[in-house]
Amino acid sequence: MKIEAITVHVISMPLRDPFVMSFFTQTHRDHLIIEVQAEGISGWGESALLSMPFYNHETVGTGLHIVRDVIAPILLQEQPESSSELDALLQRVVGHPITRAGVEFAFWDLWAKKQGISLSKYIGATKDAIPVGVSLGMQKDPEVLLEQIRTSLAEGYQRVKLKIAPRCDLKTVELVRKHFPKCVLSVDANSSYRPAERAALLALDHFDLEMIEQPLSAGDLYEHSRLQRELRTPICLDESIESSLDAEAAIALGACKIINIKPARVGGMLETLRISKAAEAAGVLTWCGGLLETGLGTAINLAVAALPNFSLANDVTESHRYADEDIIEPEFKMTSNGMIRVPRDQPGIGVNIRRDMLARFTTHAATIRP
């Protein structure tokens, strides 16, 4: 299959409400949409980046440069025909995992479409629907947070995840647990605690949490391993896991009992499958997290979440959870019992890209040809 063109669409889509994390307040989805064209077929991928380098070192600006000026010329010259060939070419680029992932996803969508099967079946996923949870940003007004939880549970979400940070943690979790004693509840610190603040983290053991996600610095597997030995609550690693090597090291050190696999963060589908395999072999639980993707990225995450060993509720939400409009059809909707169906009958990602909506939110586009 000859790759004829690679197009990078830079989009900016407003969120319904600001999403507040310990390190950043996100008001827009500033992402790259990657289109790979070959023999009349378009494969689609998404690089869920931020406008500023606050989540990792990547930004929309760096992502555009890397795809347009580095990756696309290499792939158009080399014409990869398999996942291993594509991986070898993408590995020439040091770092930039989210950017590389968007390109890789487009190729996997393209190959699945050429085979005439859904992406979920192409990667070996088996589930027709997956359980979903909701991630809620920090709120200054606790009553606003309580109402968000109340609404989310009424809608059917199976798990609520709260963003926390030092001095914005114990009182919030205590209040939420008091009002929702039976809710499946977890917290996500986004690496905001230091080892010296472990007392606050140990105190979270009292609230019957499903997990404490990424409490310490992403690169500090050793301190995570020390903390996990003191906690009854499972630690879930997120930003610490950028590759299968990271996962294997974390497992060997006992740094976590759960891994949040974000396909975009780890560099794409092939590395996602490697991490999944390593975790399954070690008895470490896995689930699929998100980066506030559009419906395109959601479709890719749904395929991953449908893998057999993804056993916890996933951060994969229906299309209108965070924004009023999307670039796909049909849009994803959640059932009353907190499930979203996985596209399994249509080739590739299983949804159509609405080019009118894509054009509406595109701020810049670049097409690279041989």
Summary of the structure (lengths in Angstrom):
residues: 370
radius of gyration: 19.7
end to end distance: 14.2
largest distance: 60.9
contacts: 1333
relative contact order: 0.17
helix: 38%
strand: 23%
